[in-house]
Every structure is written in structure tokens, then in C-alpha cells.
Amino acid sequence: NLPKNKNAAIVLKPNLNNDMNALIGNSTDLRVIVSVIKALQKRKYKNITIADGPNCGIDHMNIDVFKRLRIDKIAETFNVKTVNLNKSDYKIVELETGKAKVGKIILENDFLINLPKVKTHIEVGMTICLKNFVGCFQALDKRNIHDSLIRNIVKMNEIIKPDLNIVDGLIAMEGNGPASGIPKKLNLVLIGENSFKIDLLCTKLFGFDLNYVPYLKVALEKNHINQEDLNYLNNVKEIVKLKRAKENIFAKLFLNKFFVILRYN
């Protein structure tokens, strides 16, 4: 349920991981973002913010993702605010890999709407609702999260709890996501309150299982999903089998901190 107070602080958290646009399946579709803003403003809500933190490599190169993806134009047109969570006020929380800085606005708001993109993921099978919150953490903390990515995905969603998830499956990404995959037109939007159960549902919709999406196995261990939820999947039909990411040996070595340094004289 939306807040009764029309001045309530409403935060939209899309996937703006880098400067590749929605039509190649990478970032949250502008049509979804605009539709949500219009729906909120039609209901007279006045205090809306679009917030995300692009990956630290993009920020290091001084690429303005909000500008490149035209989020700044959306904000100007509809008189909403933007916040780069890499550079915003923050609070310190405890993840599996230790303390991390999370954008303060993500924790202190009246209503948080998660706007993730449907993408396959080379490390954890897929990235939809749960992994979208990596973008809430600042700079190198994002990289540290990947030292124990599977368990950190679950941990961060025990801290950050959206009031609503609106999943952009208009043009998804399959194959070597989250950045090097190929677009797949689905014309699909999923809406729900429980991030864990939406991601679980997506395993069946897109032809995956728990063995392919290891963070959901952790979620099952920690009772964020249960046997009843798994049984429900028996009544759900697969709508498309997204191509899985191919194993990337270099990425695996990098993520496990095994580095090979080549010296040339």
C-alpha cells in the first residue's frame, strides 16, 4: 500500500549499473521508470527520488551514467530528484564481508520501489530483485561485496527491504550477463512485494533452478523462502528458457583473488 501522506519520501531504485541502455537489455527501461513516476504523480505524490550507484569502474572514468542514460532529462521533465549513491550520505551496515557504506536514502525513506532488470549473470545465474541492491553500496564496497557475493546478496536484502518490486522484463538480457549478454524481448513486467519470492518465481519462468541460482539456496537455508514456495513452482509454467552464461574462467580466478601478473622486459 502506498503511503497516505502525499509528501512521503518515495525512492525508485533502478538498475543503472553502467552506461549501456535498456534496449540492449542492460539497464532499467526508461518506459518503466517514467510509467512509475507518472502513476505516482497521478496519485499526487510530490517527493520522488531516483537513486542508484553505477559500478565503481564507470565512476572512476568520470562517466555520468545519469546523463548518458537520460535519467537527468527524466528528472527535469517530471520534477523529481536524482541521487548517485556512490557520492551520497551513507550509513554503515554489516555484511558477510564486513562493514559497508550504503546510501542513507535507501534506508531512510517512506516507500522504496525496486526497479530491477531481468538479466542472466555469469557469477550467480541471474540478477533480478535481490542482486539489484548491490548498487546501493558505495564505490569499492561494491567490489568487496563480490568477495562473498552469494551470501552477501541475501545479507543485503535482510537490511534493505523494498516496499514494492516492479521488474523490467520488456527487453531482458540472456547469455553472458550482466553486461556482455544479448538482448531478449520478453514484453514482461512482474510486480510483487517479496523480493525473494519474485526471484524464486523467475527461476521457473526463465528455465533455471536453485542449483543455477545459488543465492536462492542460501535464502532457503535462512527460511526467506520455504518448501511451500518451492511446491508452488510446480503450478508455474516456463515462459522462455533464457540462455545461460558460459563459464568465464578469468572471472572466476579474479573473483577468488587469484591474480597472474605478467612482466615484460
Sequence and secondary structure as in RCSB ss.txt:
>XXXX:A:sequence
NLPKNKNAAIVLKPNLNNDMNALIGNSTDLRVIVSVIKALQKRKYKNITIADGPNCGIDHMNIDVFKRLRIDKIA
ETFNVKTVNLNKSDYKIVELETGKAKVGKIILENDFLINLPKVKTHIEVGMTICLKNFVGCFQALDKRNIHDSLI
RNIVKMNEIIKPDLNIVDGLIAMEGNGPASGIPKKLNLVLIGENSFKIDLLCTKLFGFDLNYVPYLKVALEKNHI
NQEDLNYLNNVKEIVKLKRAKENIFAKLFLNKFFVILRYN
>XXXX:A:secstr
   S TT EEEEEE  SSS  GGGTSS  HHHHHHHHHHHHHTT  EEEEEE   HHHHHTT  HHHHTTHHHHH
HHHT EEEETTSS EEEEEETTEEEEEEHHHHS SEEEEE EEEEETTTEEESTTGGGGGGB HHHHHHHGGGHH
HHHHHHHHH   SEEEEEEEEEEESSTTTSSEEEEEEEEEEES HHHHHHHHHHHTT  TTTSHHHHHHHHTTSS
 HHHHHHGGG             HHHHHHHTT        
